[in-house]
């Protein structure tokens, strides 16, 4: 069935009652909506985030850095409830004028360095701690290729497929078909690459894998939009193998928990301030490095 009932007006105007799960917070304007002070913990790295795929990228990398022995990667992670509009508070907007999670403040510099956009945070931390990024020029370029591929591709998966398939108040054939086709094309891009490569870039597991796994790994493992059957993710055997391999890393298991307040209680850690915040019961389940 064609979705041709709607005729765009000559000039678009904002309708606050446009429906959908995020209608109460979506507006066509930027900037702070209220004065709101962010909490600050004891560590140099202060993360303000939520355990969506973009947030998981950063907490996974931080946990991987700590597992590698990078003690200065200790961090405090405070949850930003995007459904409540926390991202529009004044302090958060000062860090990220685009009002999207995750956002990071590095207090080891004076003044503190703000870092926003998940890919930028991954690159900043990888360079700061000299880890999970190749040093050889060609390998580094390949890592950047795939990191930027993810940053450019995920909006089609999240804002495109995810929105129209999972969140839109009405389901229409054309946008779901359009973004399903693109999502499957992207999965095929990954599948062909991973047919001949263990990880995304030469030199092993890197920030490119972390970035892509948070979205596409979660998707093929059935953790995103409940769309694994709809997308026939079993067709992408190489992506499946890669995703499962990464999902078994203890730091990845910990990173997924941080700033999470839904799902099974043992998988939640709303705030993270120390390794001890992962309680004994949880550590027994996810293992240690």
ZISULUR-V961440 format. One record per residue. N is the residue number from 1. PHI is phi in radians with two decimals (NA if undefined). OMEGA is omega in whole degrees, -180 to 180 (* if undefined). Layout:
# ZISULUR-V961440
N | PHI | OMEGA
N | PHI | OMEGA
This chain:
# ZISULUR-V961440
1 | NA | -180
2 | -1.35 | 179
3 | -1.70 | -172
4 | -1.95 | -179
5 | -1.35 | -174
6 | -1.60 | 175
7 | -1.97 | -179
8 | -1.05 | 176
9 | -1.25 | 178
10 | -1.12 | 179
11 | -2.29 | -180
12 | -1.27 | 175
13 | -2.23 | -177
14 | -1.24 | 177
15 | -2.09 | -177
16 | -1.13 | -179
17 | -1.79 | -175
18 | -1.40 | 175
19 | 1.37 | 180
20 | 1.64 | -175
21 | -1.10 | -175
22 | -1.85 | -176
23 | -1.05 | -175
24 | -1.25 | -179
25 | -1.99 | -177
26 | -1.37 | 177
27 | -2.50 | -179
28 | -1.53 | -179
29 | -2.23 | -180
30 | -1.91 | 176
31 | 1.82 | -179
32 | -1.21 | 178
33 | -1.88 | 178
34 | -2.75 | 174
35 | -1.36 | -177
36 | -2.61 | -179
37 | -1.53 | 177
38 | -1.50 | 175
39 | -1.23 | 179
40 | -2.32 | 178
41 | -1.59 | -172
42 | -1.60 | -175
43 | -1.59 | 179
44 | -1.15 | -178
45 | -1.60 | 179
46 | -2.04 | -177
47 | -1.91 | 178
48 | -2.13 | -165
49 | -2.82 | 177
50 | -2.66 | -172
51 | -1.43 | 167
52 | -1.41 | 180
53 | -0.93 | -180
54 | -1.17 | 176
55 | -1.23 | -179
56 | -1.08 | 178
57 | -0.87 | -172
58 | -1.31 | -180
59 | -1.19 | 175
60 | -1.10 | -180
61 | -1.09 | 180
62 | -1.08 | 178
63 | -1.18 | 177
64 | -1.16 | 179
65 | -1.11 | 178
66 | -1.14 | 178
67 | -1.12 | 179
68 | -1.40 | 179
69 | 1.67 | 179
70 | -1.45 | -173
71 | -1.09 | -179
72 | -1.28 | 176
73 | -1.50 | 174
74 | -0.97 | -172
75 | -2.59 | 169
76 | -1.87 | 179
77 | -2.13 | 179
78 | -1.89 | -177
79 | -1.36 | 172
80 | -1.86 | -178
81 | -1.44 | -174
82 | -1.20 | 177
83 | -1.18 | 178
84 | -1.61 | 179
85 | 1.46 | 180
86 | -1.02 | -177
87 | -1.23 | 179
88 | -1.80 | 174
89 | -1.23 | -171
90 | -1.06 | -179
91 | -1.14 | 180
92 | -1.16 | -180
93 | -1.12 | 176
94 | -1.10 | 177
95 | -1.44 | -180
96 | -2.24 | 180
97 | -1.11 | 178
98 | -1.54 | 175
99 | 0.95 | 176
100 | -2.24 | 173
101 | -1.50 | -1
102 | -1.53 | 174
103 | -2.41 | -174
104 | -2.25 | 170
105 | -2.06 | 178
106 | -1.83 | -177
107 | -1.47 | 176
108 | -1.34 | 176
109 | -1.95 | 177
110 | -2.22 | -3
111 | -1.21 | 179
112 | -0.98 | 179
113 | -1.55 | 175
114 | -1.61 | 178
115 | -2.39 | 176
116 | -2.32 | -167
117 | 1.36 | -172
118 | -1.02 | 179
119 | -1.14 | 178
120 | -1.14 | 178
121 | -1.13 | 178
122 | -1.03 | -179
123 | -1.15 | 180
124 | -1.05 | -178
125 | -1.21 | 179
126 | -1.09 | 179
127 | -1.27 | -179
128 | -1.07 | -175
129 | -1.82 | 176
130 | 0.91 | -177
131 | -2.67 | 177
132 | 1.04 | 173
133 | -2.58 | -178
134 | -1.11 | 177
135 | -1.72 | 178
136 | -1.23 | -168
137 | -1.01 | -177
138 | -1.16 | 179
139 | -1.16 | 178
140 | -1.12 | 178
141 | -1.07 | 179
142 | -1.14 | 176
143 | -1.05 | 179
144 | -1.15 | 177
145 | -0.93 | -176
146 | -1.33 | 175
147 | -1.08 | -179
148 | -1.27 | 173
149 | -1.03 | -180
150 | -1.10 | -178
151 | -1.10 | 179
152 | -1.44 | -175
153 | -1.59 | -174
154 | -1.01 | 177
155 | -1.02 | 176
156 | -1.22 | 178
157 | -1.34 | -176
158 | -1.43 | -178
159 | -1.27 | 179
160 | -1.66 | -178
161 | -1.03 | -176
162 | -1.03 | -179
163 | -1.13 | -173
164 | -1.28 | 180
165 | -1.42 | -170
166 | -1.91 | -168
167 | -1.98 | -176
168 | -1.06 | -179
169 | -1.16 | 176
170 | -2.29 | -180
171 | -1.75 | 179
172 | -2.09 | -174
173 | -1.13 | -172
174 | -1.07 | -179
175 | -1.12 | 178
176 | -1.15 | 177
177 | -1.07 | -176
178 | -1.09 | -176
179 | -1.43 | 172
180 | -1.15 | 179
181 | -1.03 | -179
182 | -1.20 | 178
183 | -1.10 | 179
184 | -1.19 | 176
185 | -1.10 | 179
186 | -1.12 | 177
187 | -1.07 | 179
188 | -1.23 | 174
189 | -0.99 | 179
190 | -1.13 | -177
191 | -1.08 | 179
192 | -1.16 | 179
193 | -1.16 | -176
194 | -1.34 | 174
195 | -1.12 | -176
196 | -2.13 | -177
197 | -2.47 | 179
198 | -1.24 | 179
199 | -2.25 | -172
200 | -1.26 | -177
201 | -2.25 | 176
202 | -1.05 | 178
203 | 1.73 | 176
204 | 1.83 | -177
205 | -0.91 | -174
206 | -2.55 | 178
207 | -1.09 | 176
208 | -1.14 | 177
209 | -1.12 | -179
210 | -1.07 | -178
211 | -1.11 | -176
212 | -1.27 | -179
213 | -1.06 | -177
214 | -1.01 | 178
215 | -1.69 | -170
216 | -1.39 | 173
217 | -1.13 | 177
218 | -1.05 | -179
219 | -1.13 | -176
220 | -1.29 | 177
221 | -1.56 | 175
222 | 1.39 | -177
223 | -1.86 | -174
224 | -2.33 | 175
225 | 1.14 | -175
226 | 0.88 | -173
227 | -1.95 | -175
228 | -1.08 | 179
229 | -1.23 | -179
230 | -1.01 | -177
231 | -1.57 | -179
232 | 0.89 | -174
233 | -1.15 | 178
234 | -1.11 | -180
235 | -1.19 | -173
236 | -1.82 | -171
237 | -1.11 | -178
238 | -1.25 | 175
239 | -1.16 | 178
240 | -1.02 | -179
241 | -1.06 | 179
242 | -1.05 | -178
243 | -1.13 | -180
244 | -1.15 | 180
245 | -1.07 | 180
246 | -1.21 | -177
247 | -1.12 | -180
248 | -1.48 | 179
249 | -1.21 | -179
250 | -0.98 | 180
251 | -1.14 | 177
252 | -1.17 | 178
253 | -1.10 | 178
254 | -1.19 | -177
255 | -1.03 | 179
256 | -1.17 | -177
257 | -1.38 | -170
258 | -1.18 | -179
259 | 1.10 | 178
260 | -1.79 | -179
261 | -2.31 | 178
262 | -2.48 | -177
263 | 1.45 | -179
264 | -1.14 | -178
265 | -0.95 | -178
266 | -1.24 | 177
267 | -1.76 | -176
268 | -1.98 | 170
269 | -2.53 | -170
270 | -1.09 | 174
271 | -2.19 | 179
272 | -2.30 | -179
273 | -2.24 | 180
274 | -2.80 | 178
275 | -1.03 | -180
276 | -1.18 | 178
277 | -1.17 | 172
278 | -1.39 | -170
279 | -1.16 | -175
280 | -1.03 | -179
281 | -1.09 | -180
282 | -1.19 | 179
283 | -1.02 | 179
284 | -1.09 | -177
285 | -1.41 | -174
286 | -1.72 | 178
287 | 1.50 | 177
288 | -2.24 | -178
289 | -1.44 | *
